[in-house]
Amino acid sequence: MKGLKKYGVLLLVIMLIVTLAGCRVERRPEGPEGQETPQRTEEAPEIPESISQGEGQEPRLTVHIVETEESREMDFEEYLQGVLAGEMQNDWPMEALKAQAILARTFVMEFVTDIGGSKYEGADVSTDIEEAQAWNDEGINERIIQAINDTRGQVAVHNNGYIKAWFHAHAAGQTAMAVEGLGLDEEDPPYIHSVESPDSEKAPEDDVNWSETFTKAEIIEAVQTTGQEPGDFNSIEVVETGPSGRAYKLQIGEAVVMAPAFRLALDSTRMKSTQLQDISVEGDQVTFSGTGYGHGVGMSQWGAYQMAEEGKSAEEIVKHYFKDIEVIKLWE
């Protein structure tokens, strides 16, 4: 009996050791400043062959610099420093800069994958803001470099594909769906949603609440770019809004125009958004009043600013504005 008891105790000890070994917690590797490095939970999209230097290696880009009318070959992350400095102020909170860096990197990868390259011959991408992103190499400082280095190789993906990394200045408290904000012909991408945006109170007042007056001739010219003739008009009405409350269609005289396209044709730096509060027509003067700045789709930069101030990480910021996505690392 004593032998059986000893055998039973030994068996229990062995079982306990095996159980504890199976419960061992393995820590994920940590990135800069003690933050966890994003891990792949789905298959990563391929790096376009035209810029690839091999799997897991940093790509190289041929960038057309419109300011100097020259094309230069440079490492991907080097190019991205100028983009980040062009798209966000270099003294902003670090996590906001890093969120912008992730989206800027994703934008380029999606651009090269989807379009194949720049409209400028021989280039993969350009500094032409009408084609790609802003670029300001003079604005690069230590904080810009840190934000790029801390997010090195990180991109946002959905269903094994790069997302369209849309962003704008100020969401006026609520982001837009892609169809209502950009006037897309196709359906909204599955990772885009209309979400509350905690836009910072530090934003310039004319980005929060704006008003701009145009002449009737300017309005008519903008409508004509849509292939319509409005004729004379004494009022402009919002006839359809999107999920965020932004104007989607406008009735201008005999024409019904898509508000996003009309805004671009009229001047998107003057008609700052389609989140309209009032439209008045008095004689030859047409005044639009609204809130926010930009198309409203994707990440609000002033929202990212506030979330960073509140201690949110870059990945948390990106995942707030884009749903069902992963942030993964493509190269070291």
Disulfide bonds with the S-S distance in Angstrom:
none
